Amino acid sequence: MQIGYKLFAEGYSPQEMVRQAERAEAAGFDFVEISDHYHPWLESHGHSGFAWSILGSIAARTRRIGLATGVTCPSIRYHPAIVAQAAATVALLSEGRFVLGVGAGEQLNEHVVGRSWPAATERHEMLEESIQIIRLLWQGGYHSFEGRHLRLVDAQVFDLPENPPLIAVAGGGKAAARLAADLGDAIFATEPKPELVRNYRQAGGSGPRYAEVPLSWAPDEDSALKSAHRMFRFGVTGWKVQAELPNVANFEAATSFVREEDMSSGFGYGPDPERHVAVAQQFTDAGFDRLALVNAGPDPDGFFDFFAKELNGRLRELVPAG
């Protein structure tokens, strides 16, 4: 079991993301993963720094902790050739501590380049071609690729790490689990679905299973729920909404009827470590072994202290029930 920390780049400045990564390393986390967005989810978030610049700075300011994108869409806003180059560079700067998390993307971030938003089936086909291109370029030498959706013409990444980064493929269904098993080295999820891990393993997947665990620490329950509502109410809309809405204003409208009490069913919240451990246990029971803790609370430093004193040892001891 490894325990990570989610750097919520939509809610904090780039400088604060680097500082939180340093705190996470000191608190004993194994890795940090950062969202790779162009826009925040909500207007109140107010930030969305460039993930790759932040990762480079974190690599220079830390020594032990792993780094990951959670996740990058490598097929629309970026071309996979650029992602291959960026990931190789971060892997070098971090001396092999980087994991490339990839997914099919959200319209919120990808529409900004002026392309039409493909259907889900097409987005997964594009993701598959993107991973093929990235792995091709990581072999070294010049390469070209002619796919149904993507092309690569006579390209080479010159600075490559000795060992390429692992690729963790995000997904919430059977097709994505199969893609993670076929072309990825790991799977990445945001819900405690046992069937996702089961489908991944049945398709031949044997790598790490990453999942984001929603928590909100505060000294009292009311403050924790208020903060979770302010920062993460977009999460209760479900993935089909999150992938399809194009702008921050749409998410403000879609979440206008979400109540603070609606956050309580999915989040570990407040000062009681038992409530946080219980939520993490759901993901362990589902078969995940890389838990990235998402803190939606109002005090990141308080959460780091809480993790070091109350959660670190207990979460590492979690085993699937039964």
Beta strands, then each sheet from edge to edge (+ up, - down):
strand 1: 2-7
strand 2: 31-34
strand 3: 66-69
strand 4: 98-102
strand 5: 143-146
strand 6: 151-155
strand 7: 166-170
strand 8: 186-189
strand 9: 209-216
strand 10: 268-269
strand 11: 290-295
sheet 1: 10+ 9+ 8+ 7+ 4+ 3+ 2+ 1+ 11+
sheet 2: 5+ 6-
end
